[in-house]
Each structure stands twice: as C-alpha cells, then as structure tokens.
C-alpha cells in the first residue's frame, strides 16, 4: 500500500469562505473526504496536513522523507516565497507534486514564480478541487514505475 501525504499551506483552511471566484465553494474538509474516497478505492494510505506556519510545513516535509512514498503539496502563498520549503523538498528522495487550485499563471505577476516547481516531479494547477484527485492519480502512476 502506497503512503502519500498531502500538505496544504496558509489560508487553505479557509476554502469555501475566501475568494470563491478563484477557489470555489468547496472546503478543505470536502477535498479531504473526496481524496479519502479515492485512496480507499486505490489502495493508498493517505494523510493530510495543513498549516499556516512555514516551519510546521518544513518539519512535516522532513519527517515525510522517512515514512511516506510520495508527497503532494499546495503550499499556497509560500510557493512564491519560501526558500525553506524548497530546500526541505529538495532533500526528499520521494516524488513530489506541486498543486494549485487556481491557475497561478492567470493571476498576479508575483504568483507566476514558483520556488517549488524546480524540485517537483510535476505541477497541477487550475483544475479546482479536482486537481487533488488528479495529483493522487499522477502520484499513483509515479509510484508504479
């Protein structure tokens, strides 16, 4: 059974309340429920972690190197600013997928630069909540190889 963790960064705990034109009406709990349903059907042991605190995300990334087979990260605003998250991901020997609900390339200029993309196996953005399932499916394929 593959072990995959999905990390969510700052403000994603407020999905369903914030910028619905960008992120939709779904909540993080609803996303987690959909992902859990997918994982049960696909023999994946799935865990989730969300934090608004950069250091907590770095700690979770570091511990994932020893107990996960793959990592999916929606780092939120830290995507564009966090060298610490980039460096922690760079240490991993497991596949990493960068995920965004909105299309970061259709938004403000500062969002067009990702510090995570260079250390990710792939990037999924702009597909809304469905991007989480797409990321799980892609990770499953990476782990089958």
C-alpha positions in Angstrom: 0.0 0.0 0.0 1.5 3.3 -1.1 1.7 6.0 1.6 1.0 9.5 0.3 0.8 12.8 2.2 -1.0 15.9 1.0 0.3 19.2 2.6 -1.7 22.4 2.4 -0.2 25.7 3.3 -1.5 29.1 4.5 -5.1 30.1 4.2 -6.3 26.8 2.6 -8.1 26.1 5.9 -10.5 28.9 4.8 -11.5 27.4 1.5 -15.2 27.9 1.0 -15.0 31.3 2.6 -12.3 33.1 0.7 -12.1 34.3 -2.9 -14.7 31.9 -4.2 -14.2 33.2 -7.7 -10.6 31.8 -7.5 -11.1 28.8 -5.3 -14.7 27.8 -5.5 -17.2 26.9 -2.8 -15.7 23.7 -1.5 -14.0 23.4 1.8 -10.7 21.7 2.7 -12.7 19.0 4.6 -14.7 18.3 1.5 -11.5 17.9 -0.5 -10.1 15.6 2.1 -13.3 13.5 2.0 -13.1 13.1 -1.8 -9.4 12.3 -1.6 -10.0 9.7 1.1 -12.7 8.0 -1.0 -10.2 7.9 -3.9 -7.5 6.5 -1.7 -9.7 3.7 -0.4 -10.6 2.6 -3.9 -6.9 2.8 -5.0 -5.1 1.1 -2.1 -3.4 4.3 -0.9 -2.7 5.1 2.8 -3.4 8.9 2.7 -2.6 11.5 5.3 -3.2 15.3 5.3 -1.6 18.2 7.0 -2.4 21.9 6.8 -0.6 24.7 8.5 -0.4 28.5 8.2 3.1 28.3 9.7 6.1 27.8 7.4 8.2 25.9 9.9 5.5 23.4 10.6 5.3 22.6 6.9 9.1 22.2 6.8 9.0 19.9 9.8 6.3 17.7 8.1 8.3 17.6 4.8 11.4 16.5 6.7 9.6 13.7 8.6 7.9 12.6 5.3 11.3 11.5 3.9 11.2 8.5 6.3 7.6 7.5 6.3 5.9 8.4 3.0 6.2 7.1 -0.6 5.0 10.4 -2.2 4.2 14.0 -1.3 1.7 16.4 -2.8 2.0 20.0 -1.8 -0.3 23.0 -2.2 2.0 25.5 -0.4 -0.4 28.4 -1.0 1.5 31.7 -0.8 4.7 30.0 0.3 5.0 28.7 -3.2 6.3 32.0 -4.3 8.4 33.0 -1.3 9.7 30.0 0.8 13.3 29.0 0.2 13.0 26.9 3.3 10.2 24.8 1.8 12.1 24.5 -1.4 15.2 23.3 0.4 13.2 20.8 2.5 11.6 19.3 -0.6 14.9 19.2 -2.4 16.2 16.7 0.3 13.4 14.2 -0.4 14.1 11.1 -2.4 10.3 10.5 -2.9 8.3 12.0 -5.8 6.8 15.5 -5.1 3.9 17.0 -7.0 3.2 20.7 -6.8 -0.6 21.5 -6.7 -2.6 24.7 -7.0 -6.4 25.0 -7.1 -6.2 28.1 -9.3 -4.1 28.7 -12.4 -1.2 30.7 -10.9 -0.2 31.8 -14.4 -3.5 33.6 -14.9 -3.2 35.6 -11.7 -1.0 38.4 -10.4 2.6 38.6 -11.7 4.2 37.6 -8.4 2.3 34.3 -8.5 4.0 33.3 -11.8 7.2 32.3 -10.0 7.3 29.1 -8.0 10.2 28.1 -5.9 8.7 24.6 -5.6 8.5 23.7 -9.3 12.2 23.1 -9.6 12.0 20.3 -7.1 8.7 18.8 -8.1 8.2 15.9 -10.5 5.1 17.7 -11.9 2.8 20.6 -11.4 -1.0 20.6 -11.5 -2.8 23.9 -11.4 -6.1 25.5 -12.5 -8.4 22.5 -12.1 -10.0 23.5 -8.9 -10.6 20.8 -6.2 -10.4 18.1 -9.0 -6.6 18.9 -9.0 -6.3 17.0 -5.8 -7.7 13.8 -7.3 -5.6 14.4 -10.5 -2.5 14.7 -8.2 -3.3 11.5 -6.5 -3.7 9.7 -9.8 -0.4 11.1 -11.1 1.4 10.1 -7.9 0.0 6.6 -8.1 1.4 6.3 -11.6 4.8 7.7 -10.5 4.9 5.1 -7.7 4.0 2.2 -10.0 7.2 2.8 -12.1 
